[in-house]
Amino acid sequence: EWFTFYETPQLNLLTVFFGVFFLVPGIISALKNVFSPRHYSNSSK
């Protein structure tokens, strides 16, 4: 069993929720940093 971090399903849902809640903004900011050009603030279309 890979996804049984805790014995109760409620704690598993909380773990997944907080994991997504903290990982998604980090991934989005990382993708913005990768795909945005360095002179992005200067060229506003």
CHARMM internal coordinates of N, CA and C (Angstrom, degrees):
IC EDIT
DIST 1 N 1 CA 1.4610
DIST 1 CA 1 C 1.5206
ANGL 1 N 1 CA 1 C 109.16
DIST 1 C 2 N 1.3327
ANGL 1 CA 1 C 2 N 116.35
DIHE 1 N 1 CA 1 C 2 N 118.23
DIST 2 N 2 CA 1.4669
ANGL 1 C 2 N 2 CA 120.19
DIHE 1 CA 1 C 2 N 2 CA -174.91
DIST 2 CA 2 C 1.5198
ANGL 2 N 2 CA 2 C 111.63
DIHE 1 C 2 N 2 CA 2 C -88.38
DIST 2 C 3 N 1.3373
ANGL 2 CA 2 C 3 N 117.44
DIHE 2 N 2 CA 2 C 3 N -36.98
DIST 3 N 3 CA 1.4559
ANGL 2 C 3 N 3 CA 119.60
DIHE 2 CA 2 C 3 N 3 CA -168.58
DIST 3 CA 3 C 1.5213
ANGL 3 N 3 CA 3 C 112.80
DIHE 2 C 3 N 3 CA 3 C -105.79
DIST 3 C 4 N 1.3264
ANGL 3 CA 3 C 4 N 117.71
DIHE 3 N 3 CA 3 C 4 N 27.49
DIST 4 N 4 CA 1.4598
ANGL 3 C 4 N 4 CA 119.49
DIHE 3 CA 3 C 4 N 4 CA 175.39
DIST 4 CA 4 C 1.5201
ANGL 4 N 4 CA 4 C 108.94
DIHE 3 C 4 N 4 CA 4 C -101.62
DIST 4 C 5 N 1.3431
ANGL 4 CA 4 C 5 N 115.78
DIHE 4 N 4 CA 4 C 5 N 79.10
DIST 5 N 5 CA 1.4628
ANGL 4 C 5 N 5 CA 119.78
DIHE 4 CA 4 C 5 N 5 CA 179.29
DIST 5 CA 5 C 1.5261
ANGL 5 N 5 CA 5 C 109.67
DIHE 4 C 5 N 5 CA 5 C -74.25
DIST 5 C 6 N 1.3354
ANGL 5 CA 5 C 6 N 116.42
DIHE 5 N 5 CA 5 C 6 N -39.79
DIST 6 N 6 CA 1.4604
ANGL 5 C 6 N 6 CA 121.02
DIHE 5 CA 5 C 6 N 6 CA 178.52
DIST 6 CA 6 C 1.5262
ANGL 6 N 6 CA 6 C 108.41
DIHE 5 C 6 N 6 CA 6 C -125.47
DIST 6 C 7 N 1.3317
ANGL 6 CA 6 C 7 N 115.10
DIHE 6 N 6 CA 6 C 7 N 167.68
DIST 7 N 7 CA 1.4568
ANGL 6 C 7 N 7 CA 118.46
DIHE 6 CA 6 C 7 N 7 CA -177.25
DIST 7 CA 7 C 1.5196
ANGL 7 N 7 CA 7 C 111.72
DIHE 6 C 7 N 7 CA 7 C -78.87
DIST 7 C 8 N 1.3377
ANGL 7 CA 7 C 8 N 117.13
DIHE 7 N 7 CA 7 C 8 N -27.15
DIST 8 N 8 CA 1.4593
ANGL 7 C 8 N 8 CA 119.33
DIHE 7 CA 7 C 8 N 8 CA -177.43
DIST 8 CA 8 C 1.5199
ANGL 8 N 8 CA 8 C 110.33
DIHE 7 C 8 N 8 CA 8 C -97.73
DIST 8 C 9 N 1.3210
ANGL 8 CA 8 C 9 N 118.16
DIHE 8 N 8 CA 8 C 9 N 138.68
DIST 9 N 9 CA 1.4756
ANGL 8 C 9 N 9 CA 121.29
DIHE 8 CA 8 C 9 N 9 CA -179.45
DIST 9 CA 9 C 1.5212
ANGL 9 N 9 CA 9 C 112.72
DIHE 8 C 9 N 9 CA 9 C -63.27
DIST 9 C 10 N 1.3484
ANGL 9 CA 9 C 10 N 117.48
DIHE 9 N 9 CA 9 C 10 N -28.47
DIST 10 N 10 CA 1.4600
ANGL 9 C 10 N 10 CA 119.61
DIHE 9 CA 9 C 10 N 10 CA -179.66
DIST 10 CA 10 C 1.5200
ANGL 10 N 10 CA 10 C 110.79
DIHE 9 C 10 N 10 CA 10 C -62.93
DIST 10 C 11 N 1.3372
ANGL 10 CA 10 C 11 N 116.89
DIHE 10 N 10 CA 10 C 11 N -43.06
DIST 11 N 11 CA 1.4611
ANGL 10 C 11 N 11 CA 119.44
DIHE 10 CA 10 C 11 N 11 CA 179.36
DIST 11 CA 11 C 1.5199
ANGL 11 N 11 CA 11 C 110.92
DIHE 10 C 11 N 11 CA 11 C -68.69
DIST 11 C 12 N 1.3320
ANGL 11 CA 11 C 12 N 116.85
DIHE 11 N 11 CA 11 C 12 N -32.57
DIST 12 N 12 CA 1.4628
ANGL 11 C 12 N 12 CA 119.01
DIHE 11 CA 11 C 12 N 12 CA 175.01
DIST 12 CA 12 C 1.5217
ANGL 12 N 12 CA 12 C 110.78
DIHE 11 C 12 N 12 CA 12 C -63.81
DIST 12 C 13 N 1.3360
ANGL 12 CA 12 C 13 N 117.23
DIHE 12 N 12 CA 12 C 13 N -42.57
DIST 13 N 13 CA 1.4592
ANGL 12 C 13 N 13 CA 120.37
DIHE 12 CA 12 C 13 N 13 CA 178.77
DIST 13 CA 13 C 1.5179
ANGL 13 N 13 CA 13 C 110.74
DIHE 12 C 13 N 13 CA 13 C -64.61
DIST 13 C 14 N 1.3391
ANGL 13 CA 13 C 14 N 117.28
DIHE 13 N 13 CA 13 C 14 N -40.06
DIST 14 N 14 CA 1.4625
ANGL 13 C 14 N 14 CA 119.78
DIHE 13 CA 13 C 14 N 14 CA 177.75
DIST 14 CA 14 C 1.5178
ANGL 14 N 14 CA 14 C 110.97
DIHE 13 C 14 N 14 CA 14 C -64.06
DIST 14 C 15 N 1.3286
ANGL 14 CA 14 C 15 N 116.60
DIHE 14 N 14 CA 14 C 15 N -39.94
DIST 15 N 15 CA 1.4669
ANGL 14 C 15 N 15 CA 119.86
DIHE 14 CA 14 C 15 N 15 CA 179.94
DIST 15 CA 15 C 1.5218
ANGL 15 N 15 CA 15 C 110.84
DIHE 14 C 15 N 15 CA 15 C -64.16
DIST 15 C 16 N 1.3325
ANGL 15 CA 15 C 16 N 116.66
DIHE 15 N 15 CA 15 C 16 N -44.97
DIST 16 N 16 CA 1.4652
ANGL 15 C 16 N 16 CA 120.10
DIHE 15 CA 15 C 16 N 16 CA 178.89
DIST 16 CA 16 C 1.5234
ANGL 16 N 16 CA 16 C 110.09
DIHE 15 C 16 N 16 CA 16 C -65.06
DIST 16 C 17 N 1.3458
ANGL 16 CA 16 C 17 N 116.73
DIHE 16 N 16 CA 16 C 17 N -41.32
DIST 17 N 17 CA 1.4616
ANGL 16 C 17 N 17 CA 120.15
DIHE 16 CA 16 C 17 N 17 CA -178.20
DIST 17 CA 17 C 1.5173
ANGL 17 N 17 CA 17 C 111.25
DIHE 16 C 17 N 17 CA 17 C -62.80
DIST 17 C 18 N 1.3484
ANGL 17 CA 17 C 18 N 116.76
DIHE 17 N 17 CA 17 C 18 N -48.22
DIST 18 N 18 CA 1.4607
ANGL 17 C 18 N 18 CA 118.97
DIHE 17 CA 17 C 18 N 18 CA -179.20
DIST 18 CA 18 C 1.5204
ANGL 18 N 18 CA 18 C 111.53
DIHE 17 C 18 N 18 CA 18 C -69.88
DIST 18 C 19 N 1.3275
ANGL 18 CA 18 C 19 N 117.12
DIHE 18 N 18 CA 18 C 19 N -32.16
DIST 19 N 19 CA 1.4596
ANGL 18 C 19 N 19 CA 119.52
DIHE 18 CA 18 C 19 N 19 CA 175.94
DIST 19 CA 19 C 1.5137
ANGL 19 N 19 CA 19 C 110.99
DIHE 18 C 19 N 19 CA 19 C -62.32
DIST 19 C 20 N 1.3380
ANGL 19 CA 19 C 20 N 116.93
DIHE 19 N 19 CA 19 C 20 N -47.00
DIST 20 N 20 CA 1.4667
ANGL 19 C 20 N 20 CA 120.51
DIHE 19 CA 19 C 20 N 20 CA 178.10
DIST 20 CA 20 C 1.5228
ANGL 20 N 20 CA 20 C 110.21
DIHE 19 C 20 N 20 CA 20 C -66.54
DIST 20 C 21 N 1.3494
ANGL 20 CA 20 C 21 N 115.88
DIHE 20 N 20 CA 20 C 21 N -39.32
DIST 21 N 21 CA 1.4645
ANGL 20 C 21 N 21 CA 120.59
DIHE 20 CA 20 C 21 N 21 CA -176.38
DIST 21 CA 21 C 1.5193
ANGL 21 N 21 CA 21 C 111.44
DIHE 20 C 21 N 21 CA 21 C -62.93
DIST 21 C 22 N 1.3441
ANGL 21 CA 21 C 22 N 116.46
DIHE 21 N 21 CA 21 C 22 N -34.88
DIST 22 N 22 CA 1.4663
ANGL 21 C 22 N 22 CA 119.06
DIHE 21 CA 21 C 22 N 22 CA -179.47
DIST 22 CA 22 C 1.5235
ANGL 22 N 22 CA 22 C 112.66
DIHE 21 C 22 N 22 CA 22 C -92.55
DIST 22 C 23 N 1.3314
ANGL 22 CA 22 C 23 N 117.88
DIHE 22 N 22 CA 22 C 23 N -27.19
DIST 23 N 23 CA 1.4660
ANGL 22 C 23 N 23 CA 119.55
DIHE 22 CA 22 C 23 N 23 CA -176.73
DIST 23 CA 23 C 1.5189
ANGL 23 N 23 CA 23 C 112.49
DIHE 22 C 23 N 23 CA 23 C -81.00
DIST 23 C 24 N 1.3445
ANGL 23 CA 23 C 24 N 116.89
DIHE 23 N 23 CA 23 C 24 N -38.87
DIST 24 N 24 CA 1.4639
ANGL 23 C 24 N 24 CA 119.69
DIHE 23 CA 23 C 24 N 24 CA -174.70
DIST 24 CA 24 C 1.5305
ANGL 24 N 24 CA 24 C 112.75
DIHE 23 C 24 N 24 CA 24 C -61.23
DIST 24 C 25 N 1.3503
ANGL 24 CA 24 C 25 N 120.81
DIHE 24 N 24 CA 24 C 25 N -47.41
DIST 25 N 25 CA 1.4699
ANGL 24 C 25 N 25 CA 119.05
DIHE 24 CA 24 C 25 N 25 CA 177.27
DIST 25 CA 25 C 1.5232
ANGL 25 N 25 CA 25 C 112.67
DIHE 24 C 25 N 25 CA 25 C -61.82
DIST 25 C 26 N 1.3248
ANGL 25 CA 25 C 26 N 117.38
DIHE 25 N 25 CA 25 C 26 N -35.51
DIST 26 N 26 CA 1.4603
ANGL 25 C 26 N 26 CA 119.77
DIHE 25 CA 25 C 26 N 26 CA 177.51
DIST 26 CA 26 C 1.5154
ANGL 26 N 26 CA 26 C 111.75
DIHE 25 C 26 N 26 CA 26 C -65.94
DIST 26 C 27 N 1.3428
ANGL 26 CA 26 C 27 N 116.63
DIHE 26 N 26 CA 26 C 27 N -41.31
DIST 27 N 27 CA 1.4651
ANGL 26 C 27 N 27 CA 120.03
DIHE 26 CA 26 C 27 N 27 CA 178.85
DIST 27 CA 27 C 1.5242
ANGL 27 N 27 CA 27 C 110.39
DIHE 26 C 27 N 27 CA 27 C -66.79
DIST 27 C 28 N 1.3409
ANGL 27 CA 27 C 28 N 117.01
DIHE 27 N 27 CA 27 C 28 N -40.99
DIST 28 N 28 CA 1.4655
ANGL 27 C 28 N 28 CA 120.42
DIHE 27 CA 27 C 28 N 28 CA -179.79
DIST 28 CA 28 C 1.5213
ANGL 28 N 28 CA 28 C 110.39
DIHE 27 C 28 N 28 CA 28 C -64.22
DIST 28 C 29 N 1.3274
ANGL 28 CA 28 C 29 N 117.29
DIHE 28 N 28 CA 28 C 29 N -44.47
DIST 29 N 29 CA 1.4643
ANGL 28 C 29 N 29 CA 119.40
DIHE 28 CA 28 C 29 N 29 CA 179.59
DIST 29 CA 29 C 1.5226
ANGL 29 N 29 CA 29 C 110.77
DIHE 28 C 29 N 29 CA 29 C -65.84
DIST 29 C 30 N 1.3279
ANGL 29 CA 29 C 30 N 117.10
DIHE 29 N 29 CA 29 C 30 N -36.90
DIST 30 N 30 CA 1.4655
ANGL 29 C 30 N 30 CA 119.72
DIHE 29 CA 29 C 30 N 30 CA 177.96
DIST 30 CA 30 C 1.5263
ANGL 30 N 30 CA 30 C 110.39
DIHE 29 C 30 N 30 CA 30 C -65.38
DIST 30 C 31 N 1.3353
ANGL 30 CA 30 C 31 N 117.23
DIHE 30 N 30 CA 30 C 31 N -42.32
DIST 31 N 31 CA 1.4640
ANGL 30 C 31 N 31 CA 119.96
DIHE 30 CA 30 C 31 N 31 CA 178.71
DIST 31 CA 31 C 1.5213
ANGL 31 N 31 CA 31 C 110.79
DIHE 30 C 31 N 31 CA 31 C -65.74
DIST 31 C 32 N 1.3420
ANGL 31 CA 31 C 32 N 117.18
DIHE 31 N 31 CA 31 C 32 N -37.39
DIST 32 N 32 CA 1.4633
ANGL 31 C 32 N 32 CA 119.63
DIHE 31 CA 31 C 32 N 32 CA 177.30
DIST 32 CA 32 C 1.5229
ANGL 32 N 32 CA 32 C 110.33
DIHE 31 C 32 N 32 CA 32 C -63.70
DIST 32 C 33 N 1.3219
ANGL 32 CA 32 C 33 N 116.73
DIHE 32 N 32 CA 32 C 33 N -40.24
DIST 33 N 33 CA 1.4635
ANGL 32 C 33 N 33 CA 119.55
DIHE 32 CA 32 C 33 N 33 CA 179.31
DIST 33 CA 33 C 1.5217
ANGL 33 N 33 CA 33 C 111.27
DIHE 32 C 33 N 33 CA 33 C -67.59
DIST 33 C 34 N 1.3250
ANGL 33 CA 33 C 34 N 117.49
DIHE 33 N 33 CA 33 C 34 N -34.06
DIST 34 N 34 CA 1.4637
ANGL 33 C 34 N 34 CA 120.16
DIHE 33 CA 33 C 34 N 34 CA -178.29
DIST 34 CA 34 C 1.5270
ANGL 34 N 34 CA 34 C 110.80
DIHE 33 C 34 N 34 CA 34 C -75.09
DIST 34 C 35 N 1.3347
ANGL 34 CA 34 C 35 N 116.53
DIHE 34 N 34 CA 34 C 35 N -45.12
DIST 35 N 35 CA 1.4641
ANGL 34 C 35 N 35 CA 119.81
DIHE 34 CA 34 C 35 N 35 CA -170.74
DIST 35 CA 35 C 1.5206
ANGL 35 N 35 CA 35 C 113.63
DIHE 34 C 35 N 35 CA 35 C -92.83
DIST 35 C 36 N 1.3405
ANGL 35 CA 35 C 36 N 118.34
DIHE 35 N 35 CA 35 C 36 N -6.61
DIST 36 N 36 CA 1.4571
ANGL 35 C 36 N 36 CA 119.19
DIHE 35 CA 35 C 36 N 36 CA 179.04
DIST 36 CA 36 C 1.5235
ANGL 36 N 36 CA 36 C 109.64
DIHE 35 C 36 N 36 CA 36 C -90.66
DIST 36 C 37 N 1.3404
ANGL 36 CA 36 C 37 N 117.45
DIHE 36 N 36 CA 36 C 37 N 135.24
DIST 37 N 37 CA 1.4689
ANGL 36 C 37 N 37 CA 119.79
DIHE 36 CA 36 C 37 N 37 CA 176.56
DIST 37 CA 37 C 1.5183
ANGL 37 N 37 CA 37 C 110.99
DIHE 36 C 37 N 37 CA 37 C -68.13
DIST 37 C 38 N 1.3139
ANGL 37 CA 37 C 38 N 116.26
DIHE 37 N 37 CA 37 C 38 N 160.37
DIST 38 N 38 CA 1.4627
ANGL 37 C 38 N 38 CA 119.71
DIHE 37 CA 37 C 38 N 38 CA -174.62
DIST 38 CA 38 C 1.5225
ANGL 38 N 38 CA 38 C 111.52
DIHE 37 C 38 N 38 CA 38 C -72.04
DIST 38 C 39 N 1.3204
ANGL 38 CA 38 C 39 N 118.47
DIHE 38 N 38 CA 38 C 39 N -27.97
DIST 39 N 39 CA 1.4614
ANGL 38 C 39 N 39 CA 121.38
DIHE 38 CA 38 C 39 N 39 CA 178.62
DIST 39 CA 39 C 1.5257
ANGL 39 N 39 CA 39 C 109.64
DIHE 38 C 39 N 39 CA 39 C -101.90
DIST 39 C 40 N 1.3322
ANGL 39 CA 39 C 40 N 114.80
DIHE 39 N 39 CA 39 C 40 N 45.00
DIST 40 N 40 CA 1.4642
ANGL 39 C 40 N 40 CA 119.23
DIHE 39 CA 39 C 40 N 40 CA -175.86
DIST 40 CA 40 C 1.5221
ANGL 40 N 40 CA 40 C 110.85
DIHE 39 C 40 N 40 CA 40 C -73.88
DIST 40 C 41 N 1.3349
ANGL 40 CA 40 C 41 N 117.64
DIHE 40 N 40 CA 40 C 41 N -36.45
DIST 41 N 41 CA 1.4554
ANGL 40 C 41 N 41 CA 120.68
DIHE 40 CA 40 C 41 N 41 CA -177.26
DIST 41 CA 41 C 1.5262
ANGL 41 N 41 CA 41 C 110.96
DIHE 40 C 41 N 41 CA 41 C -70.74
DIST 41 C 42 N 1.3364
ANGL 41 CA 41 C 42 N 117.59
DIHE 41 N 41 CA 41 C 42 N -26.09
DIST 42 N 42 CA 1.4573
ANGL 41 C 42 N 42 CA 120.60
DIHE 41 CA 41 C 42 N 42 CA -179.29
DIST 42 CA 42 C 1.5258
ANGL 42 N 42 CA 42 C 111.29
DIHE 41 C 42 N 42 CA 42 C -78.11
DIST 42 C 43 N 1.3140
ANGL 42 CA 42 C 43 N 117.39
DIHE 42 N 42 CA 42 C 43 N -41.88
DIST 43 N 43 CA 1.4638
ANGL 42 C 43 N 43 CA 120.39
DIHE 42 CA 42 C 43 N 43 CA -177.53
DIST 43 CA 43 C 1.5230
ANGL 43 N 43 CA 43 C 109.19
DIHE 42 C 43 N 43 CA 43 C -96.19
DIST 43 C 44 N 1.3234
ANGL 43 CA 43 C 44 N 116.07
DIHE 43 N 43 CA 43 C 44 N 94.21
DIST 44 N 44 CA 1.4616
ANGL 43 C 44 N 44 CA 120.31
DIHE 43 CA 43 C 44 N 44 CA 178.34
DIST 44 CA 44 C 1.5182
ANGL 44 N 44 CA 44 C 108.66
DIHE 43 C 44 N 44 CA 44 C -108.19
DIST 44 C 45 N 1.3549
ANGL 44 CA 44 C 45 N 115.56
DIHE 44 N 44 CA 44 C 45 N 112.58
DIST 45 N 45 CA 1.4606
ANGL 44 C 45 N 45 CA 119.44
DIHE 44 CA 44 C 45 N 45 CA -178.66
DIST 45 CA 45 C 1.5299
ANGL 45 N 45 CA 45 C 109.17
DIHE 44 C 45 N 45 CA 45 C -102.26
END
COOR INIT
IC SEED 1 N 1 CA 1 C
IC BUILD
